[in-house]
Amino acid sequence: MKRLFVILSGLFLALSASGQDLPAAWEELTSPDFVKATQKSEGVCIIPMGVIEKHGPHLPLGTDVFTARAISLKSASTEYCIVYPFYFAGQIFEAKQQPGTIAYSPELLYKMLDETCKEIARNGIKKILLVNGHGGNTNFLQYFCQSQLAEAKDYAVYLFTPSVDAATRTKIASMRKSATGGHADEEESSVMMLIKPDLVKKEQAASQSGVDQNRLQLPNAYTAIWWYAKYPNHYAGDAKDADAELGKVIFDQHCKQLSEVIKAVKADKVTQKLQNDFYQESASPQATKVKP
């Protein structure tokens, strides 16, 4: 009887394991399961992007990628897709003066992301969704997406561009204690208190200033040193009142929105068709016909 129980228990566990959902995280998949995941995801993969940089005196250097990846994995649990591993090769020259910052050359940043997308596509995934956790990446990623038209590709790159709806904005405003922010502030710190509370040193949040120093006056002109002129401590805001409850409001709204975008990207049959039309016309511009 005991032997029968052991056999039945083993069979039950084996059946349970075989029925488990596929992991979303790329690195957790076996090679055979990767094929199944590609099919289940309908060929969609997220690259959660950030950088390694100072986040005030109280948050870990990897805050941006921790946040982007947590949002991506949570969203993928609702609308399945594959989530690429921890990706930290991003634009962060403005923080090179701070300990722990990793700032790769512009050439390497572009080439690394380009090669990564090509390798993802070579593995059968033709829709790549960039999820950015770092403000300093925004212009770089928009340029990267636009440059996809430079040469023909058999895949499409999308950039998640989140927004905050009016109801959530009102709720956040009612919960916030601080009036300013921008980097390692009350909101960003609150999200980290939700997803990585063990890495947040909230008691150190007030040990450095996150006040705008306003050291450069150049209206209607842009220069690279603008951020350093405002926030030399690489800290913008006041995070001493950060709270996981506020973090959950922000996190949940982003996850809901990203899940909807994943679903829309899966259903998108227009982008790649238009890309192919564009590539064909670009190869012979004089043959391009005027559209009605």
Secondary structure, 3 states (H helix, E strand, C coil): CHHHHHHHHHHHHHHHHHCCCCCCEHHHCCHHHHHHHHHHCCCEEEEEECCCCCECCCECCCHHHHHHHHHHHHHHHHCCCEECCCECCCCCHHHCCCCCCCCCCHHHHHHHHHHHHHHHHHCCCCEEEEEECCHHHHHHHHHHHHHHHHCCCCCEEEECCCCCCHHHHHHHHHHCCCCCCCECCHHHHHHHHHHCHHHCCHHHCCCCCCCCCCCCCCCCCCCCCHHHHHCCCCCECCCCCCCHHHHHHHHHHHHHHHHHHHHHHHHCCCHHHHHHHHHHHHHCHHHCCCCC
